[in-house]
Amino acid sequence: FLSVIAQALMVQRSGPEALHVASFDFSSYFGVKMGCGAICTYIAGLALERMTARKVLMLSSLLFGPVLLISPWMKEGSSAAALQLSEQMAVVRKLYSRKEVWGTTMYIFVFCSMPNAASAMFFFNVDVLHFSESFISIIALCASAASVFGLVIYHNFFTEIPFRRLFGAATLVSVLVSLTPLIQVFRINRKYGIDDHVFALLDTFIIMTVIEVLWIPMLVLASRLCPKKVEGTTFALFLSIHNLGVWMSGVNSWALTQALGVSRDNLQNLWMLVVLCSLSMLLPLCLLPVVPAVDPEILRDQGSSETSTPTADLTNA
């Protein structure tokens, strides 16, 4: 809930700005969020080795205290008069009559709902490779660092690339790098003297960097489609679709894992799970034709002009 509020405020403040400014805002926000999350994850991993899980959870709950103390000191500018709920629904309904909006929504949902082999690979790392709790935390820390690195790469090199071209190229690269865990599954890295710990860190860093370059433009694009006065409502709707896709990904991952007979005690078909999950990432490419191909600033201006029309016109549209 707090994350949705923070992102809605970010969309409101970056909406009138140019694309590279919005990209910087998103990169900065998620960079700080992932960096702090990585630190907390690593500390939690160390704490679990020294105290019970209950104590660690109790200590984690104390982190909400600073948020409560800092909130009253946040500076907020004057905002336009809020629309009534019926007016907001009318704006959103007309917004979703545009192909670039529902196309973006479908792309985000399908991309997020693809299965992954994360749970099975976790059992492989713990039971086969015998990674410790602290090293699992280091992997999570490495993933967060890679995400921040991906944000930096996107902001500095890929902001001006059209979304369709960026999504297409990044998806193909993601499919390739998502197959690299097969090297460890088949123990190929050991044949060349590469330690499992080193390979796991490098592999995680590469995969998460590419995934971040593919993921963050989706949120930037969604934010650019949010019309004025209903930025928070519209972006929250995009996030809801995103989270629904993440939930569907869990369901699809479970179904595929069960179908292949992969479990903690049976990892024989783990390689098939990795291959199928990687190839499934090609499916969102079918939706690229409905992803916006024009300047996101133009789409934003169109959304703003639609929002500024009288409510009666929106309702009758």
C-alpha positions in Angstrom: 0.0 0.0 0.0 2.8 2.4 0.9 4.6 1.5 -2.3 1.6 2.3 -4.4 1.2 5.7 -2.8 4.9 6.5 -3.3 4.8 5.5 -6.9 1.5 7.4 -7.5 3.2 10.6 -6.1 6.2 10.0 -8.4 3.9 9.7 -11.4 2.1 12.9 -10.5 5.4 14.8 -10.2 7.1 13.4 -13.3 4.1 13.5 -15.6 4.7 17.1 -16.9 8.4 16.4 -17.4 10.3 15.1 -20.4 10.8 11.4 -20.9 14.5 11.4 -19.7 13.4 13.2 -16.5 10.6 10.6 -15.9 13.2 7.9 -16.5 15.5 9.4 -14.0 12.7 9.7 -11.4 11.8 6.0 -11.8 15.4 4.9 -11.8 16.2 6.9 -8.7 13.1 5.6 -6.8 13.6 1.9 -7.7 17.3 2.2 -7.2 16.9 3.4 -3.6 14.1 0.9 -3.0 16.2 -2.0 -4.2 19.3 -0.9 -2.5 17.6 -0.6 0.9 15.8 -3.9 0.2 19.1 -5.6 -0.5 20.7 -4.3 2.7 17.7 -5.5 4.8 17.7 -8.9 3.1 21.4 -9.4 3.8 21.0 -8.3 7.4 18.0 -10.6 7.8 20.0 -13.5 6.5 22.8 -12.9 9.0 20.2 -12.4 11.8 18.6 -15.8 11.0 21.9 -17.5 11.7 22.0 -15.9 15.2 18.4 -15.7 16.4 14.9 -17.2 15.8 12.7 -16.3 12.9 10.2 -14.8 15.3 12.7 -12.3 16.6 13.8 -11.4 13.1 10.2 -10.6 12.1 9.7 -8.5 15.2 12.8 -6.5 14.4 11.7 -6.1 10.8 8.4 -4.6 11.9 10.2 -1.8 13.7 11.3 -0.5 10.2 7.9 1.1 9.8 8.5 3.4 12.7 10.8 5.8 10.8 8.2 6.0 8.0 5.6 7.1 10.5 7.9 9.7 11.9 9.1 11.1 8.6 5.6 11.3 6.9 4.4 14.5 8.6 7.5 16.3 7.3 7.0 15.6 3.7 6.4 18.7 1.5 3.4 18.5 -0.8 2.5 21.1 -3.4 -1.0 22.3 -4.0 -3.0 19.8 -6.1 -5.9 20.3 -8.4 -9.4 19.7 -7.1 -10.0 15.9 -7.1 -12.5 14.5 -9.5 -15.5 12.6 -8.2 -15.4 8.8 -8.3 -17.9 8.7 -11.2 -15.8 11.3 -13.1 -12.6 9.3 -12.5 -14.3 6.1 -13.8 -15.5 8.0 -16.9 -11.9 9.2 -17.6 -10.4 5.7 -17.0 -13.1 4.1 -19.2 -12.4 6.4 -22.1 -8.7 6.0 -21.5 -8.9 2.3 -22.0 -10.8 2.7 -25.2 -7.4 3.6 -26.8 -5.4 0.8 -28.3 -2.1 1.9 -26.8 -3.5 1.8 -23.3 -5.2 -1.6 -23.3 -2.3 -2.9 -25.5 0.2 -1.8 -22.9 -1.9 -3.3 -20.1 -2.2 -6.6 -21.9 1.6 -6.7 -22.6 2.4 -6.0 -18.9 0.0 -8.7 -17.7 1.2 -11.4 -20.1 4.9 -10.6 -19.5 4.4 -10.7 -15.7 2.3 -13.9 -15.8 5.0 -16.1 -17.5 6.2 -19.0 -15.3 9.7 -19.1 -13.8 11.9 -21.8 -12.2 12.9 -19.7 -9.2 11.4 -22.0 -6.5 12.9 -25.1 -8.1 16.3 -23.5 -8.5 16.2 -22.5 -4.8 15.9 -26.1 -3.8 18.7 -26.9 -6.3 21.0 -24.3 -4.7 20.3 -25.4 -1.2 20.1 -29.2 -1.5 22.4 -29.9 -4.4 24.9 -27.0 -4.3 24.6 -26.7 -0.5 24.5 -22.9 -0.4 24.3 -21.5 3.1 21.6 -19.1 4.4 24.2 -16.2 4.4 25.2 -17.0 0.8 21.6 -17.0 -0.3 21.3 -13.6 1.2 24.4 -12.5 -0.8 22.8 -13.8 -4.0 19.7 -11.6 -3.2 22.1 -8.7 -2.6 23.8 -9.4 -5.9 20.4 -9.4 -7.6 19.5 -6.1 -6.1 22.8 -4.6 -7.2 22.2 -5.9 -10.7 18.7 -4.3 -10.7 20.2 -1.0 -9.8 22.9 -1.5 -12.5 20.1 -2.3 -15.0 18.3 1.0 -14.1 21.5 3.0 -14.7 22.0 1.3 -18.1 18.4 2.0 -19.2 18.5 5.6 -18.1 21.8 6.4 -19.8 21.6 4.3 -23.0 18.1 3.1 -23.8 15.7 6.0 -22.9 15.4 7.3 -26.4 14.9 3.8 -28.0 11.3 3.2 -29.2 9.5 0.9 -26.8 8.6 -1.8 -29.3 12.2 -2.1 -30.4 13.5 -2.1 -26.9 11.0 -4.7 -25.7 11.7 -7.0 -28.6 15.5 -6.9 -28.3 15.5 -7.1 -24.5 13.1 -10.1 -24.6 15.3 -12.0 -27.0 18.4 -11.3 -24.8 16.3 -12.3 -21.7 15.5 -15.7 -23.2 19.1 -16.4 -23.9 20.4 -15.4 -20.5 17.6 -17.2 -18.7 19.0 -20.4 -20.2 22.3 -20.0 -18.5 21.3 -21.8 -15.3 21.5 -25.0 -17.4 25.2 -24.6 -17.2 25.0 -25.1 -13.5 22.3 -27.7 -13.6 24.4 -29.9 -15.9 27.5 -29.1 -13.8 29.3 -27.8 -16.9 30.9 -25.0 -14.9 32.7 -27.5 -12.7 34.2 -29.1 -15.8 35.9 -25.8 -16.5 36.9 -25.2 -12.9 34.4 -22.4 -12.2 33.2 -22.5 -8.6 29.4 -22.8 -8.0 29.4 -19.8 -5.8 31.2 -17.6 -8.3 29.0 -18.8 -11.2 25.8 -18.3 -9.2 26.7 -14.7 -8.5 27.7 -13.9 -12.0 24.7 -15.6 -13.5 22.3 -13.8 -11.2 23.9 -10.5 -11.9 23.6 -10.9 -15.7 20.0 -12.2 -15.6 18.7 -9.5 -13.3 20.4 -6.7 -15.2 18.8 -7.8 -18.5 15.4 -8.3 -16.8 15.5 -4.9 -15.2 16.3 -3.2 -18.6 13.1 -5.0 -19.9 10.9 -4.3 -16.8 11.5 -0.6 -16.0 10.5 0.7 -19.4 7.1 -0.9 -18.9 6.5 1.2 -15.8 7.8 4.3 -17.5 5.5 3.8 -20.4 2.5 3.1 -18.1 3.2 6.3 -16.2 3.3 8.3 -19.4 -0.1 7.1 -20.3 -1.7 8.4 -17.1 -3.9 11.5 -17.7 -3.9 14.5 -15.4 -6.0 14.6 -12.2 -6.2 10.8 -12.2 -2.5 9.9 -12.4 -2.7 8.0 -9.1 -5.9 6.1 -10.0 -4.6 5.1 -13.4 -1.2 4.1 -12.3 -2.6 2.1 -9.4 -4.7 0.3 -12.0 -1.6 -0.5 -14.0 0.1 -1.8 -10.8 -2.9 -3.9 -10.0 -2.7 -5.5 -13.4 1.1 -6.0 -12.9 0.5 -7.6 -9.5 -2.2 -9.8 -10.9 0.3 -11.0 -13.5 2.9 -11.7 -10.8 0.2 -13.8 -9.0 -0.6 -15.7 -12.3 3.1 -16.3 -12.7 3.2 -18.1 -9.4 0.2 -20.2 -10.4 1.7 -21.0 -13.8 5.0 -21.8 -12.3 3.3 -24.2 -9.8 1.3 -25.9 -12.6 4.3 -26.4 -14.8 6.4 -27.6 -12.0 3.8 -30.2 -11.0 3.3 -31.2 -14.6 7.0 -32.0 -15.0 7.1 -33.8 -11.6 9.8 -31.4 -10.2 10.0 -31.3 -6.4 12.5 -30.9 -3.7 13.1 -34.6 -3.8 13.1 -35.0 -7.5 15.0 -32.5 -9.6 15.5 -34.7 -12.6 13.4 -32.6 -15.0 14.7 -29.3 -13.6 16.4 -28.6 -16.9 13.2 -29.0 -18.8 11.5 -26.5 -16.4 14.3 -24.0 -17.0 14.0 -24.4 -20.8 10.2 -24.1 -20.9 10.2 -21.1 -18.6 12.8 -19.3 -20.7 11.0 -20.0 -24.0 7.7 -18.8 -22.5 9.2 -15.3 -22.4 8.8 -15.2 -26.2 5.0 -15.2 -25.9 4.7 -11.5 -25.0 6.3 -10.7 -28.4 3.0 -11.5 -30.0 1.6 -8.3 -28.3 4.3 -5.9 -29.6 2.0 -4.6 -32.4 -0.4 -3.2 -29.8 2.4 -1.5 -27.8 2.7 2.2 -28.5 5.1 3.1 -31.3 4.9 6.9 -31.0 6.5 9.4 -28.6 5.1 8.8 -25.1 4.9 12.5 -24.6 2.4 12.7 -27.4 0.3 9.9 -25.8 0.5 11.8 -22.5 -0.7 15.0 -24.1 -3.6 13.1 -25.7 -4.5 11.7 -22.3 -4.4 15.1 -20.8 -6.6 16.7 -23.4 -9.1 13.9 -22.9 -9.1 14.4 -19.2 -9.7 18.1 -19.6 -12.9 17.6 -21.6 -16.2 18.1 -19.7 -17.4 15.2 -17.6 -20.6 15.0 -19.5 -18.7 14.4 -22.7 -16.6 11.7 -21.1 -19.7 10.0 -19.7 -21.4 10.0 -23.1 -18.3 8.7 -24.9 
